[in-house]
Amino acid sequence: MDQFTLNWIFIGASFLLYIGIAIWARAGSTSEFYAAGRGIHPVTNGMATAADWMSAASFISMAGLIAFTGYDNSSFLMGWTGGYVLLALLLAPYLRKFGKFTVSEFIGDRFYSPTARLVAVICLIVASVTYVIGQMTGVGVAFGRFLEVSNTTGLLIGAAVVFAYAVFGGMKGVTYTQVAQYCVLIVAYTIPAIFISLQLTGNPIPALGLFGEHTASGEPLLAKLDSLVEELGFANYTGHHGDTFNMVLFTLSLMIGTAGLPHVIMRFFTVPKVADARWSAGWALVFIALLYLTAPAVGAMARLNLITTVFPEGTASAPIDYEARPDWMATWEKTGLLSFEDKNGDGKIQWYNDGSDAFAATATERGWAGSELTVNRDILVLANPEIAQLPGWVIALVAAGGLAAALSTAAGLLLAISSAVSHDLIKGAINPNISEKGELLSARIAMAVAIVVATYLGLNPPGFAAQTVALAFGLAAASIFPALMMGIFSKRINNTGAVAGMLVGLLTTLIYIFLHKGWFFIPDTNSFTDADPLLGTIKSTSFGAVGALLNFATAFIVSNATKAPPQEIQDLVESVRIPRGAGAAVDH
């Protein structure tokens, strides 16, 4: 059976499974649409949360970013997993105890202000829309390659599938669909990694193989990789070459952004009890760890395989002839995500760091006129099984897994957006007397509109999938996370302070991102290169932590300069933090 047919079978079967689950678990009330009727078991919720969390950025893009940069991009691993610890300890149980449907509703009630709720809706939508762009980018990449269609066509197909199961299923349907998607994505990620680890190191556990011996050379695998990348003028793989301060700031931004992501927080509203929220977070960490412990090995091994594909003799002075390139390269060229330009006319694929002054003399000696191979980082995990010449069914499985990762998170984000619009904006501000049937209809319409907007923006993403997602984390870190933390742990923060803090955090971060990216002056959304940092060495993806500090500072200064919250609000804050005896707030 040819590869194209296998891809269709695996992808088609997974889509039928998702849609079938959504029909079976279709939401029939607003409670089921927003919070799955609060009846999800902690293990089930943990698995669904892991799928909701492990997006196209985790599955498709993260290993690619690690592969092309090495140690310096370990920030993605540390920040994204560390954020779950914050979420489990500081937010999830208290928010569940408060007993609301959405993050914006909590902020509106805690800060006794429709304005605070509206500002929270705006922050939520900005962060979620930015995040969903990355998912739609990943959908386009995966479909474009494996169904041999254009990125645009693939993105439209993915949007249609999300529409089919998310609009009608709501949180109830999405939860059980995400459980299936987690099973698909984790199997799809680990099986190729096991195969490749066995090929390169003889060890079936990729995380251990990463620190094992490279079978072909007898050297440690990471030492072999270091020597190869250095031969091509790149910085060594295992060393730290960037700005430590910016790396720490970026990690912090990802951590607090994770803890402030509305689509993840919403998952903890679906369990029956407060204790279940803690257990859900614990199980989610277990399920997430299965992928995140494997990702560094996938990145390193993919980079090694890619280099030895271009330089099959194991030396940087003997690149492969373009006409002799493997089939997988020719296939990916059709998508436009891998390209070759023969700059010196010798018919060979020169691939090296042509920006390295130290390597310039060596390149000139070899008659190289510039690096000729361009590889989009988002393709590396998807292409990895093909590079390693694994069986066709493994390649098809990876295709289904990549799409499961992107679609599961996209559905969660779209649900968060639609809930904010229908429950917080329409019911909370525009029409408080709307019927449950009307609210359910408005939620579905809002999700449909959100899918259309996300699809349009996904056609012109502002970066690689993981880069775009990192911007979303910065926005969530600067706007939502501080409001939640202060709402839970400070009785003195009032509505004026909370609103001022959220606006300052959101606006300063947005402005910094736009200025840093040059989007105010160069209206080209396909320009991925950052301008020079505006504040020290702080990049746009790291500014979320600074925005959060500004949010905290503004809220405290304004709150202490204005009237304290009413006593009943202070009592409410106290009751949410007490394990027992909080009355009606405990298990609603």
Secondary structure, 3 states (H helix, E strand, C coil): CCHHHHHHHHHHHHHHHHHHHHHHCCCCCHHHHHHHHHCCCHHHHHHHHHHHHCCHHHHHHHHHHHHHHHHHHHHHHHHHHHHHHHHHHHHHHHHHHHCCCCHHHHHHHHCCCHHHHHHHHHHHHHHHHHHHHHHHHHHHHHHHHHCCCCHHHHHHHHHHHHHHHHHHHHHHHHHHHHHHHHHHHHHHHHHHHHHHHHHHHCCCCHHHHCCCECCCCCCEHHHHHHHHHHHCCCCCCCCCCCCHHHHHHHHHHHHHHHHCCHHHHHHHHCCCCHHHHHHHHHHHHHHHHHHHCCHHHHHHHHHHHHHHHHCCCCCCCCCCEHHHCCHHHHHHHCCCCEEECCCCCCCECCCCCCCCHHHHHHHHHCCCCCCCEEECHHHHHHHHHHHCCCCHHHHHHHHHHHHHHHHHHHHHHHHHHHHHHHHHHHHHHHCCCCCHHHHHHHHHHHHHHHHHHHHHHHCCCCCCHHHHHHHHHHHHHHHHHHHHHHHHHCCCCCHHHHHHHHHHHHHHHHHHHHHHHCCCCCCCCCCCCCCCCCCCCCCHHHHHHHHHHHHHHHHHHHHHHCCCCCHHHHHHHHHHHCCCCCHHHCCC
